[in-house]
Amino acid sequence: MTDHTALIERRQRLLGRSYRLFYQQPLYPVRGEGVWLYEADGRRYLDAYNNVVSVGHCHPRVVEAICRQASVLNTHTRYLHDGILEYAERLLTLFPERLNNLTLTCSGSEANDLALRVAREVTGNRIALVTRWAYHGTTSSIAELSPALGVGVGDQVRLLDAPDSYRAPGQWLRQLRQQLDQLAAEGLRPAALMMDGLFSSDGVFSPPAAEIQQAVNWVRQAGGLYIADEVQSGFARTGEAFWGFSRYQVEPDLVTLGKPMGNGHPVAGMVARADLLDQFGARQRYFNTFGGNPVSCAAALAVLDVIETEHLQVNARIQGQRLQRRLSELASQHAVIGDIRGAGLFYGVELVQDRESLAPATDLASRVVNGMRDAGVLISATGPDANILKIRPPLVFSSEHVELLSDTLDQVLTGLGV
């Protein structure tokens, strides 16, 4: 394995130590293609983690769209341009009819920041409700709604346990009811409930639709809005639906989009009901210099084209079902696998010390993630105890890749004696 010590030291000297790297032996990719990343020494790795490049690394159609538009014009949204309008028309057909306005940003953090601003402005309320280990972004206001960052939450944030049907079925709904009742007793009302459709940072959860519907109804009755954070679960990721919220048969008030939207190009956005944006726009101004520029719109439009023409939602469903079967087979052989949950090409595999105590196997998860990297397959770990293996490959994953992933996981677990 190539020693990257000098490169790491150079990086720390120039960028500072706050930047964190994946894996005990950090990866040094120099080229990507489809589901593969290639290091400088030519070794290739199966990327089973990256949803940023959701239609595959360096997809030719996306690359060509970016290059073509960049060679003609790139400017901002305060000039007229067909590209942003064509993209908005195309994207909004994928949403419920009332979600009919699009605002483009550069990152999911910015999109969530804007959604929170809109919710607070139109409701007149300040309190935001999020799950206990959520991650929604890095702006100052959204970092306060992202306890997974470890920076603490703001005084206008209330935390809920994630909808964990493995360890505590129904507990999160009871907590939500308690929080709303407590707010009412204090003379306060919520501005919004913000939820990631698969509760990724909390540990990858997929609760019953009725629970999400109940939660949204309670929050709306209390005066708040439902913000669906689709940065992780959107753009056909779950296979069952194009958007994560659609799996719960509930319509959000605001939807935020990010990472996979441009397949690595920095484009994100917020979709909202026009009446909410009208109220917001009458009282506040919003402008994003680079959000919605012609090159970003060309990249985002190409991503929609690829998902449609290559039938990637169908592929996510089929390969996700295959992945779930293979993971279930591994669970019958390895007792450290306590639970498997997710949908489409997004699964969490919870590792436990034993199936009686359900004690999180945090150290083991770290060894598995690094063992997989050493064996040529990239995954990660998530959850408050970092004991849930996070499997989230590009949507172009095939049956061959599912088999390679599951076989390698089997070999790594066996090699670790578990």
Summary of the structure (lengths in Angstrom):
residues: 418
radius of gyration: 21.3
end to end distance: 25.2
largest distance: 62.7
contacts: 1471
relative contact order: 0.16
helix: 41%
strand: 18%
